[in-house]
């Protein structure tokens, strides 16, 4: 299992930020060639991203590059540059049409891009959300669906609201699509940089909705995110007890059992196994 609790965006043309991220307990960093980079700096950022991947030093972190939108004039140059030294994943902003993703995936296959290189697609527009089901299954390389809640909120004409009431339908549709496709689904960024209570509440909401993790825009958001999206000791212990009780019941020929007054069936076992696996994968990663 590869934890994707915390995914930190940083401009690809900021060498100080890239050096710093290597020391942070973030699960993945996303070197951004899109929104964080002005048009006149795109080429410089592209070169810097490739050099950063080539230099390495990111430890256990996954390293992704967010290219410019597939319909922009920058996308082809982005892809040609990074495929010589591919990252763990290519992040596709404002994904809308499954045919575009299918063609991109086939191009990666034809270029003999290593099979571990995945596509992380962003749902940032009404069309992207409504097409999420088809987007998630457009190609076998697609590993994660990432919410672009800032752009989506603007497109939906939503007022600022820490409860994110206006986003709930879109978030739910994307979670359903990702779960059907058996890929990760990542919550969008929070702009609450000076309000830990608000940020923690949004993280808690995201986990309760079913997200696997959250995209971040500041290192100060990492600790809270990792804590909330990591199973607690109590949750892990409970999951292990469920697995033990289940094995004992199965050894006696039973298809269900009762633990602490709660009925345990086969449907609970997969979640318990996942909880233990995630907890073990996150061990030692703050």
C-alpha positions in Angstrom: 0.0 0.0 0.0 1.3 3.5 -0.9 -0.1 6.1 1.5 -1.3 9.2 -0.2 -2.5 11.2 2.9 -0.6 14.4 2.1 0.2 15.8 -1.3 2.0 19.1 -1.3 1.9 21.4 -4.3 5.0 23.6 -5.0 6.1 25.6 -8.0 8.6 23.7 -10.1 10.7 26.8 -10.6 11.3 27.4 -6.9 14.5 25.5 -6.0 14.4 26.4 -2.3 10.9 24.9 -2.0 12.1 21.7 -3.7 15.1 21.4 -1.4 12.9 22.0 1.6 10.2 19.4 0.6 12.8 16.7 0.7 13.0 17.2 4.5 9.3 17.1 5.1 7.1 14.2 6.2 4.8 14.5 3.2 3.7 11.4 1.3 3.9 13.1 -2.1 5.0 16.3 -3.6 3.6 17.8 -6.8 6.0 19.9 -8.8 3.6 22.4 -10.5 4.0 23.6 -14.1 0.5 24.9 -14.3 -1.3 27.5 -12.0 1.8 28.3 -9.8 3.9 29.3 -12.9 3.4 32.3 -15.0 3.4 31.8 -18.8 6.8 33.5 -19.3 8.4 31.0 -16.8 6.9 27.8 -18.1 10.0 26.7 -19.9 12.3 27.4 -17.0 9.9 25.5 -14.6 9.8 22.5 -17.0 13.5 22.2 -17.0 13.7 22.6 -13.3 11.2 19.9 -12.7 13.1 17.4 -14.9 16.4 18.3 -13.1 14.8 17.8 -9.7 13.5 14.4 -10.7 16.9 13.5 -12.0 18.7 14.7 -8.9 16.5 12.7 -6.6 16.9 12.8 -2.8 13.1 12.7 -2.1 13.4 9.6 0.1 10.1 7.7 0.4 8.0 10.5 -1.1 6.3 10.0 -4.4 7.1 12.8 -6.8 4.6 14.0 -9.3 4.6 16.7 -11.9 1.4 18.7 -12.8 1.6 19.5 -16.4 -0.4 22.2 -18.1 -3.8 21.3 -19.4 -4.0 18.9 -22.3 -5.7 21.5 -24.5 -3.0 24.2 -23.8 -0.1 25.1 -26.0 2.3 24.0 -23.2 1.2 20.4 -22.6 3.1 18.7 -25.4 6.4 20.3 -24.5 5.7 19.4 -20.8 5.2 15.7 -21.7 8.2 15.5 -24.0 10.5 17.0 -21.4 9.4 14.9 -18.4 9.2 11.5 -20.2 12.9 11.3 -20.5 13.1 11.2 -16.7 9.6 10.3 -15.7 8.2 11.0 -12.2 6.1 8.6 -10.2 3.0 10.3 -11.6 1.8 12.9 -14.1 -1.0 15.1 -12.8 -3.5 16.2 -15.4 -5.4 19.4 -14.5 -9.0 20.1 -15.5 -9.5 16.6 -16.9 -12.8 16.5 -18.7 -12.8 14.0 -21.6 -12.0 10.3 -21.2 -10.8 10.2 -24.8 -8.0 12.6 -24.0 -6.8 10.5 -21.1 -7.0 7.3 -23.2 -4.9 8.9 -25.9 -2.4 10.1 -23.3 -2.1 6.7 -21.7 -1.6 5.0 -25.0 1.1 7.5 -25.9 2.9 6.7 -22.7 2.6 3.0 -23.4 3.9 3.5 -26.9 6.9 5.4 -25.6 7.6 2.4 -23.3 7.1 4.6 -20.2 7.8 2.5 -17.1 4.6 0.8 -15.8 4.9 2.4 -12.4 4.3 5.9 -13.9 0.7 6.8 -13.1 -1.8 9.4 -14.0 -3.4 11.5 -11.3 -6.4 13.3 -12.8 -8.0 16.4 -11.4 -11.7 17.1 -11.3 -11.9 20.9 -11.3 -14.9 21.7 -13.6 -18.6 20.8 -13.8 -17.8 18.7 -16.9 -15.0 16.9 -15.1 -17.2 16.0 -12.2 -20.1 14.8 -14.3 -17.6 12.7 -16.4 -15.7 11.4 -13.4 -16.9 7.8 -13.8 -15.6 7.6 -17.3 -12.5 9.5 -16.5 -11.5 7.2 -13.7 -11.5 4.1 -16.0 -10.1 5.8 -19.2 -6.7 4.0 -18.9 -5.0 1.5 -16.7 -2.4 4.1 -15.6 -4.9 6.2 -13.7 -4.1 5.9 -10.0 -5.9 8.7 -8.4 -8.7 11.3 -8.8 -7.8 14.6 -7.2 -10.3 17.3 -6.4 -9.6 20.8 -7.6 -12.0 22.5 -5.2 -10.9 26.1 -5.7 -11.6 26.1 -9.5 -14.7 24.0 -9.0 -16.1 26.3 -6.4 -15.5 29.3 -8.6 -17.2 27.5 -11.6 -20.2 26.7 -9.3 -20.3 30.4 -8.1 -20.0 29.3 -4.5 -19.5 31.8 -1.7 -16.6 31.0 0.8 -18.0 28.5 3.3 -15.8 26.4 5.6 -18.6 23.8 5.7 -18.3 23.3 1.9 -22.0 22.7 1.7 -22.1 23.7 -2.0 -19.4 21.2 -2.9 -21.0 18.1 -1.3 -22.7 16.8 -4.4 -19.6 17.1 -6.5 -17.4 15.6 -3.8 -19.7 12.7 -3.4 -20.0 11.9 -7.1 -16.2 11.9 -7.5 -15.7 9.6 -4.4 -18.2 7.2 -5.9 -16.5 7.2 -9.2 -13.1 6.6 -7.7 -14.3 3.8 -5.4 -16.0 2.0 -8.3 -12.7 2.3 -10.2 -10.7 1.2 -7.2 -8.4 4.1 -7.3 -7.5 6.7 -4.6 -9.5 9.9 -4.3 -7.8 13.0 -2.8 -9.5 16.0 -1.3 -8.8 19.5 -2.6 -6.7 22.2 -1.0 -7.7 24.5 1.8 -6.8 28.2 1.8 -7.0 28.4 5.6 -3.3 29.0 6.3 -3.7 30.8 9.6 -6.6 28.9 11.1 -5.7 25.4 12.3 -9.1 24.7 13.7 -10.8 25.4 10.4 -8.2 23.4 8.5 -8.6 20.4 10.9 -12.3 20.5 10.5 -12.1 20.4 6.7 -9.6 17.4 7.0 -12.0 15.6 9.3 -14.9 16.2 7.0 -12.8 14.9 4.1 -12.0 11.7 5.9 -15.6 11.2 6.9 -16.7 11.6 3.3 -14.2 8.9 2.3 -11.2 10.7 0.9 -7.8 9.0 1.2 -5.9 12.2 1.7 -5.6 15.9 0.9 -3.7 18.2 -1.4 -1.8 20.9 0.4 -0.3 24.4 -0.3 1.8 24.9 2.8 4.1 22.7 4.8 2.3 23.8 8.0 -0.7 21.8 6.9 1.2 18.5 6.7 1.1 17.4 10.4 -2.6 17.8 10.8 -3.3 16.1 7.5 -1.1 13.1 8.3 -2.6 12.7 11.7 -6.2 12.7 10.5 -5.7 10.5 7.5 -3.7 7.9 9.4 -5.6 5.3 11.4 -5.4 6.0 15.1 -3.9 3.4 17.5 -7.4 2.7 18.7 -8.7 2.1 15.2 -5.8 -0.1 14.3 -6.1 -2.1 17.5 -9.8 -2.6 16.8 -9.1 -3.7 13.3 -6.6 -6.3 14.5 -9.1 -7.6 17.0 -11.7 -8.0 14.3 -9.3 -10.0 12.1 -8.4 -12.3 15.1 -12.1 -12.8 15.9 -12.9 -13.5 12.3 -10.2 -16.1 12.0 -11.3 -17.8 15.1 -14.9 -17.9 13.8 -13.9 -19.2 10.4 -11.8 -21.9 12.1 -15.0 -23.1 13.8 -16.9 -23.1 10.5 -18.9 -19.9 11.3 -19.6 -17.2 8.6 -20.0 -14.4 11.1 -19.2 -13.6 14.7 -19.9 -11.1 17.5 -17.2 -8.9 18.9 -18.0 -6.4 21.7 -21.7 -6.7 20.9 -21.1 -5.9 17.3 -21.9 -8.3 14.4 -18.9 -9.0 12.3 -19.4 -10.2 8.7 -17.1 -10.7 5.7 -17.8 -7.2 4.5 -16.0 -5.8 7.6 -12.9 -7.8 7.0 -11.7 -5.9 3.9 -11.9 -2.6 5.7 -10.1 -4.0 8.8 -7.3 -5.4 6.6 -7.0 -2.1 4.8 -6.8 -0.2 8.2 -4.0 -2.4 9.4 -2.1 -2.2 6.1 -2.4 1.6 6.0 -1.3 1.9 9.6 1.8 -0.3 9.0 2.6 1.7 5.8 2.5 4.9 7.7 4.5 3.7 10.7 7.4 6.1 11.3 6.0 8.7 8.8 4.7 11.5 11.0 
